[in-house]
Amino acid sequence: MDVFLMVRRKKMTVFVDAKESTTVQELKKMIRGVVKRGTEDMKLFKEGLLIEDQKTLGDVGFTSSTARAQAPATIGLAFKMEDGSFEVLDITDLSTPPDLPEVMKPQESVSIHPQD
């Protein structure tokens, strides 16, 4: 079954769909095509915990019921820095849209009832 993922790092978000049987290493290869960094320079996280490369997405808990297209699961991404250490996982919160202007808000309908 397909799983839908949001891979997030700082302000970057990459949407990926894969199979439950896809390994984390294979997922890194998919991400590599977008971010242009080697798989050895990436660490992936689920809920702040490092995910091992040999595990499948299903092993980690990403299933078609927990990672749907309309509600993708989030995976954190950290890159290796120039000194060889990995950066601390940093995911910037998504912004919230502003309130609708008054003219665009649904209007209460006024119903007119004839009097008896």
C-alpha positions, -999 to 999 in steps of 0.1 A, spaced: 0 0 0 11 36 -6 22 59 22 23 96 18 51 116 36 61 152 43 99 153 47 106 185 66 138 204 74 137 240 86 114 257 61 118 230 34 90 205 28 93 176 3 62 155 -4 70 119 -12 48 88 -18 62 53 -13 52 18 -4 51 5 31 78 -20 20 102 8 10 133 9 32 145 41 48 176 39 27 155 38 -5 135 68 8 168 87 12 175 80 -24 142 95 -34 149 126 -13 185 128 -28 170 135 -62 153 166 -48 178 180 -23 210 170 -42 227 157 -11 242 122 -7 222 96 13 252 94 37 247 131 45 211 126 57 194 114 89 157 108 90 136 111 121 101 101 132 88 121 162 123 132 170 138 96 170 164 85 145 151 60 120 174 31 110 183 28 73 175 -9 70 140 -6 84 110 -4 61 84 24 64 59 -2 76 83 -13 103 86 23 116 49 27 117 41 45 84 11 26 70 -17 35 45 -39 44 74 -14 66 92 1 83 62 -27 92 38 -26 116 8 -49 140 26 -30 137 59 6 128 51 29 117 80 59 139 89 95 128 87 123 151 100 155 155 79 189 166 92 220 171 71 257 164 78 276 197 84 311 205 70 327 194 102 313 159 98 287 162 126 250 163 119 229 194 125 202 193 152 168 185 138 150 218 131 116 220 116 100 254 113 63 255 121 39 259 92 23 293 89 -14 298 95 -34 316 69 -48 350 78 -85 354 87 -109 359 58 -119 395 51 -155 403 62 -168 404 26 -156 368 20 -171 353 52 -204 334 48 -233 357 54 -262 347 77 -292 341 55 -323 361 65 -354 341 60 -387 359 56 -417 340 69 -452 353 60 -472 362 90 -506 345 95 
